[in-house]
Amino acid sequence: MYVLKEEDLKSGSVFRKNLCVHLKSETQILETLELIEYCKMLVAHMKRSGLNSHLDQTVKQEVETRWNSLLTMLRSVYDAYDEVRNCDYIC
């Protein structure tokens, strides 16, 4: 489970600041941040293991220095979700 740290909100991340504005409760914020962390782990696993190349819709990795890459990563996971979920070759 993702643990919200004070520096997460002070980091200057526009995404995290907007997340706090739009989500109404701390529970929603924590659940959303946890989901983002799981997506990051999934994408990292898919890329390291070479399984990404077997997907019709590949997943994209977040790059902190690239503006909006978190949204791109989340969208790619969303688009490839059914295919990833039904893969027999994922451990």
SVG drawing of the C-alpha trace seen along z (x, -y; Angstrom):
<svg xmlns="http://www.w3.org/2000/svg" viewBox="-15 -23 30 42">
<polyline fill="none" stroke="black" stroke-width="0.4" points="0.0,0.0 1.2,-3.5 2.0,-5.7 1.4,-9.4 4.5,-11.3 4.7,-15.0 7.3,-15.5 4.9,-14.0 2.7,-17.0 5.6,-19.4 7.6,-18.1 6.0,-20.7 4.4,-18.0 1.5,-19.6 -0.2,-16.2 -0.1,-15.6 -1.3,-19.1 -4.2,-18.8 -4.9,-15.3 -5.4,-16.8 -7.7,-19.5 -9.9,-17.2 -10.2,-14.2 -12.3,-14.9 -10.9,-12.6 -7.5,-11.4 -8.7,-7.9 -9.3,-8.7 -5.9,-10.3 -4.1,-7.3 -6.0,-4.8 -5.1,-6.8 -1.5,-7.1 -1.4,-3.4 -2.9,-2.6 -0.3,-4.7 2.5,-2.9 1.0,0.5 0.9,-0.7 4.5,-1.8 5.5,1.7 3.4,3.4 5.0,1.3 8.5,1.9 7.9,5.7 6.5,5.8 9.5,3.9 12.2,5.7 10.8,9.1 10.4,8.3 6.7,9.1 5.8,5.6 6.8,6.6 4.2,9.3 1.3,6.9 -0.7,5.3 -1.0,2.2 2.3,1.7 2.6,0.0 4.6,-3.2 6.8,-4.0 6.7,-7.3 9.7,-9.6 9.7,-12.1 11.4,-14.7 8.8,-14.5 5.7,-16.6 2.5,-14.5 4.3,-11.1 2.4,-9.9 -0.9,-10.4 0.6,-8.6 1.6,-5.7 -1.8,-5.4 -3.6,-5.6 -1.3,-2.9 -2.0,-0.6 -5.7,-1.3 -5.7,-0.6 -3.7,2.7 -5.4,3.8 -7.6,6.6 -4.7,8.0 -2.3,7.9 -4.9,9.4 -5.6,12.3 -1.9,13.1 -0.8,16.6 2.9,15.7 2.8,13.2 4.0,14.6"/>
</svg>
